[in-house]
Amino acid sequence: MIDLKKYIETHPDFPKPGILFYDISSLMADAKIWQETIDQFSSLVKKHNPEILAGIESRGFIFASTIGYKLGCDVIMIRKKGKLPGKTINHFYKLEYGTDCLEIQKRESLKKKNVVLIDDLLATGGTAGAAIELLQKIGANVSAFLTLIELVNLKGRNKIKVKTDSLLSFDE
């Protein structure tokens, strides 16, 4: 098994001073590493027997759609307000300074389905927690939140009320 941490590029002070950005695009730039990333992440997801994968905008879509294809799962998108057509359900949530809103397309087929929520990064947990509440609002059974990278020192996992796991973790 390949140690994927060695392939994550970091960029200090991006997008603003004091932030260390973990760049997942470096995993995709090499086909062999990308395939290994998806294989490892798919194994983590498969343990939760998902019927539906929900990807959080926008990098979560990349993983949810690719893993959904590999595992034969339905895939849905969770996006910022105003980005999805048709009837939507939204959920407003608090940020450190202000509020934000996530939306999902209204689909009866989501009720009582086993949904695994996927994103690329778990930092403070605010967006993941809001996405879980949104999925529960429409009647989905959210069995787990899974992420490629977890920034452990930010303790975002403590805000999430479902089983949470990450493929890679960093303490920085």
Secondary structure as a PSIPRED ss2 file (coil, helix, strand):
# PSIPRED VFORMAT (PSIPRED V4.0)

   1 M C   1.000  0.000  0.000
   2 I C   1.000  0.000  0.000
   3 D C   1.000  0.000  0.000
   4 L H   0.000  1.000  0.000
   5 K H   0.000  1.000  0.000
   6 K H   0.000  1.000  0.000
   7 Y H   0.000  1.000  0.000
   8 I C   1.000  0.000  0.000
   9 E E   0.000  0.000  1.000
  10 T E   0.000  0.000  1.000
  11 H E   0.000  0.000  1.000
  12 P E   0.000  0.000  1.000
  13 D C   1.000  0.000  0.000
  14 F C   1.000  0.000  0.000
  15 P C   1.000  0.000  0.000
  16 K C   1.000  0.000  0.000
  17 P C   1.000  0.000  0.000
  18 G C   1.000  0.000  0.000
  19 I C   1.000  0.000  0.000
  20 L E   0.000  0.000  1.000
  21 F E   0.000  0.000  1.000
  22 Y E   0.000  0.000  1.000
  23 D E   0.000  0.000  1.000
  24 I C   1.000  0.000  0.000
  25 S H   0.000  1.000  0.000
  26 S H   0.000  1.000  0.000
  27 L H   0.000  1.000  0.000
  28 M H   0.000  1.000  0.000
  29 A C   1.000  0.000  0.000
  30 D C   1.000  0.000  0.000
  31 A H   0.000  1.000  0.000
  32 K H   0.000  1.000  0.000
  33 I H   0.000  1.000  0.000
  34 W H   0.000  1.000  0.000
  35 Q H   0.000  1.000  0.000
  36 E H   0.000  1.000  0.000
  37 T H   0.000  1.000  0.000
  38 I H   0.000  1.000  0.000
  39 D H   0.000  1.000  0.000
  40 Q H   0.000  1.000  0.000
  41 F H   0.000  1.000  0.000
  42 S H   0.000  1.000  0.000
  43 S H   0.000  1.000  0.000
  44 L H   0.000  1.000  0.000
  45 V H   0.000  1.000  0.000
  46 K H   0.000  1.000  0.000
  47 K C   1.000  0.000  0.000
  48 H C   1.000  0.000  0.000
  49 N C   1.000  0.000  0.000
  50 P C   1.000  0.000  0.000
  51 E C   1.000  0.000  0.000
  52 I E   0.000  0.000  1.000
  53 L E   0.000  0.000  1.000
  54 A E   0.000  0.000  1.000
  55 G E   0.000  0.000  1.000
  56 I E   0.000  0.000  1.000
  57 E C   1.000  0.000  0.000
  58 S C   1.000  0.000  0.000
  59 R H   0.000  1.000  0.000
  60 G H   0.000  1.000  0.000
  61 F H   0.000  1.000  0.000
  62 I H   0.000  1.000  0.000
  63 F H   0.000  1.000  0.000
  64 A H   0.000  1.000  0.000
  65 S H   0.000  1.000  0.000
  66 T H   0.000  1.000  0.000
  67 I H   0.000  1.000  0.000
  68 G H   0.000  1.000  0.000
  69 Y H   0.000  1.000  0.000
  70 K H   0.000  1.000  0.000
  71 L H   0.000  1.000  0.000
  72 G C   1.000  0.000  0.000
  73 C C   1.000  0.000  0.000
  74 D E   0.000  0.000  1.000
  75 V E   0.000  0.000  1.000
  76 I E   0.000  0.000  1.000
  77 M E   0.000  0.000  1.000
  78 I E   0.000  0.000  1.000
  79 R E   0.000  0.000  1.000
  80 K E   0.000  0.000  1.000
  81 K C   1.000  0.000  0.000
  82 G C   1.000  0.000  0.000
  83 K C   1.000  0.000  0.000
  84 L C   1.000  0.000  0.000
  85 P C   1.000  0.000  0.000
  86 G C   1.000  0.000  0.000
  87 K C   1.000  0.000  0.000
  88 T E   0.000  0.000  1.000
  89 I E   0.000  0.000  1.000
  90 N E   0.000  0.000  1.000
  91 H E   0.000  0.000  1.000
  92 F E   0.000  0.000  1.000
  93 Y E   0.000  0.000  1.000
  94 K E   0.000  0.000  1.000
  95 L E   0.000  0.000  1.000
  96 E C   1.000  0.000  0.000
  97 Y C   1.000  0.000  0.000
  98 G E   0.000  0.000  1.000
  99 T E   0.000  0.000  1.000
 100 D E   0.000  0.000  1.000
 101 C E   0.000  0.000  1.000
 102 L E   0.000  0.000  1.000
 103 E E   0.000  0.000  1.000
 104 I E   0.000  0.000  1.000
 105 Q E   0.000  0.000  1.000
 106 K C   1.000  0.000  0.000
 107 R C   1.000  0.000  0.000
 108 E H   0.000  1.000  0.000
 109 S H   0.000  1.000  0.000
 110 L H   0.000  1.000  0.000
 111 K C   1.000  0.000  0.000
 112 K C   1.000  0.000  0.000
 113 K C   1.000  0.000  0.000
 114 N E   0.000  0.000  1.000
 115 V E   0.000  0.000  1.000
 116 V E   0.000  0.000  1.000
 117 L E   0.000  0.000  1.000
 118 I E   0.000  0.000  1.000
 119 D E   0.000  0.000  1.000
 120 D E   0.000  0.000  1.000
 121 L E   0.000  0.000  1.000
 122 L E   0.000  0.000  1.000
 123 A C   1.000  0.000  0.000
 124 T C   1.000  0.000  0.000
 125 G C   1.000  0.000  0.000
 126 G H   0.000  1.000  0.000
 127 T H   0.000  1.000  0.000
 128 A H   0.000  1.000  0.000
 129 G H   0.000  1.000  0.000
 130 A H   0.000  1.000  0.000
 131 A H   0.000  1.000  0.000
 132 I H   0.000  1.000  0.000
 133 E H   0.000  1.000  0.000
 134 L H   0.000  1.000  0.000
 135 L H   0.000  1.000  0.000
 136 Q H   0.000  1.000  0.000
 137 K H   0.000  1.000  0.000
 138 I C   1.000  0.000  0.000
 139 G C   1.000  0.000  0.000
 140 A C   1.000  0.000  0.000
 141 N E   0.000  0.000  1.000
 142 V E   0.000  0.000  1.000
 143 S E   0.000  0.000  1.000
 144 A E   0.000  0.000  1.000
 145 F E   0.000  0.000  1.000
 146 L E   0.000  0.000  1.000
 147 T E   0.000  0.000  1.000
 148 L E   0.000  0.000  1.000
 149 I E   0.000  0.000  1.000
 150 E E   0.000  0.000  1.000
 151 L E   0.000  0.000  1.000
 152 V H   0.000  1.000  0.000
 153 N H   0.000  1.000  0.000
 154 L H   0.000  1.000  0.000
 155 K C   1.000  0.000  0.000
 156 G H   0.000  1.000  0.000
 157 R H   0.000  1.000  0.000
 158 N H   0.000  1.000  0.000
 159 K H   0.000  1.000  0.000
 160 I C   1.000  0.000  0.000
 161 K C   1.000  0.000  0.000
 162 V C   1.000  0.000  0.000
 163 K E   0.000  0.000  1.000
 164 T E   0.000  0.000  1.000
 165 D E   0.000  0.000  1.000
 166 S E   0.000  0.000  1.000
 167 L E   0.000  0.000  1.000
 168 L E   0.000  0.000  1.000
 169 S E   0.000  0.000  1.000
 170 F E   0.000  0.000  1.000
 171 D C   1.000  0.000  0.000
 172 E C   1.000  0.000  0.000
